[in-house]
Amino acid sequence: MKLLISLLFGALVGVSGTFLHNAYRPLGLIVSLLALLLGLRLVRNMYLSKSSLALFAFGWLFVIVRASSLGNGGEVLIEANAYGNLFVFGGAALISWRLLKRI
């Protein structure tokens, strides 16, 4: 059950970051990355396992990759501008830093 909660929580943080990162520039980007960092820390402190942290990261990355690609109507939720690139690559750097760090 905790693995499913970690996966869904990662997806929810990804959805909120997707809509927020480009809304209020640059504060939305900062809040989105801070929410990702706090979500990673929360999952790590709640479950104390790398598998929960990895599933959180998988849920976040799934949403981010889907939002970065073309939708049915040709819309892209994460654009290839400075804020979108900082959100995607900054989030990936935060995730890899937390996964490679010891628990």
C-alpha positions in Angstrom: 0.0 0.0 0.0 2.8 2.4 0.8 4.3 1.9 -2.7 1.0 2.8 -4.3 0.7 5.9 -2.1 4.2 7.0 -3.0 3.5 6.5 -6.7 0.3 8.5 -6.6 1.8 11.2 -4.4 4.6 11.7 -6.9 2.1 12.0 -9.7 0.2 14.6 -7.8 3.3 16.6 -7.1 4.1 16.4 -10.8 0.6 17.6 -11.8 0.8 20.6 -9.4 4.2 21.5 -10.6 3.2 21.2 -14.2 0.4 23.8 -13.8 2.3 26.0 -11.4 5.8 26.3 -12.8 4.7 28.6 -15.7 1.8 30.4 -14.0 3.5 32.9 -11.8 7.0 33.5 -13.1 9.5 33.0 -11.5 7.8 32.3 -8.1 5.8 29.4 -9.6 9.0 27.6 -10.7 10.6 28.1 -7.2 7.5 26.8 -5.5 7.2 23.8 -7.8 10.8 22.7 -7.2 10.4 23.4 -3.5 7.3 21.2 -3.5 9.2 18.4 -5.2 12.0 18.6 -2.7 9.6 18.6 0.2 7.7 15.7 -1.3 10.9 13.7 -1.7 11.8 14.4 1.9 8.3 13.5 3.1 8.3 10.1 1.4 11.8 9.4 2.6 11.0 10.2 6.2 7.6 8.4 6.1 8.7 5.1 4.6 12.5 5.0 5.0 13.0 3.0 1.8 14.6 3.6 -1.5 11.8 1.7 -3.3 9.2 4.2 -2.1 11.4 7.1 -3.1 12.0 5.5 -6.5 8.2 5.1 -7.1 7.6 8.7 -6.1 10.2 9.7 -8.7 8.7 7.4 -11.3 5.2 9.0 -10.7 6.6 12.5 -11.0 8.6 11.7 -14.1 5.7 10.0 -15.8 3.6 13.1 -15.4 6.4 15.4 -16.5 7.2 13.4 -19.6 3.5 13.2 -20.6 3.0 16.9 -20.0 6.1 17.7 -22.1 4.9 15.8 -25.1 2.1 16.8 -27.6 -1.4 16.0 -26.5 -4.4 15.2 -28.7 -5.1 18.8 -29.6 -1.5 19.7 -30.1 -1.1 21.3 -26.7 2.1 21.1 -24.6 1.8 21.9 -20.9 5.5 22.2 -20.3 7.0 24.4 -23.0 10.6 24.4 -24.1 11.3 27.8 -22.6 13.7 28.7 -19.8 11.1 28.0 -17.1 10.1 24.6 -18.6 13.7 23.5 -19.0 14.6 24.6 -15.5 11.6 22.7 -14.1 12.3 19.5 -16.0 16.1 19.4 -15.6 16.1 20.9 -12.1 13.5 18.4 -10.9 15.5 15.6 -12.5 18.6 16.8 -10.7 16.8 17.0 -7.4 15.4 13.5 -7.8 18.8 12.0 -8.7 20.4 13.8 -5.8 17.9 12.4 -3.3 18.0 8.9 -4.8 21.8 8.7 -4.7 22.0 10.1 -1.2 21.9 7.7 1.7 18.8 7.3 3.8 
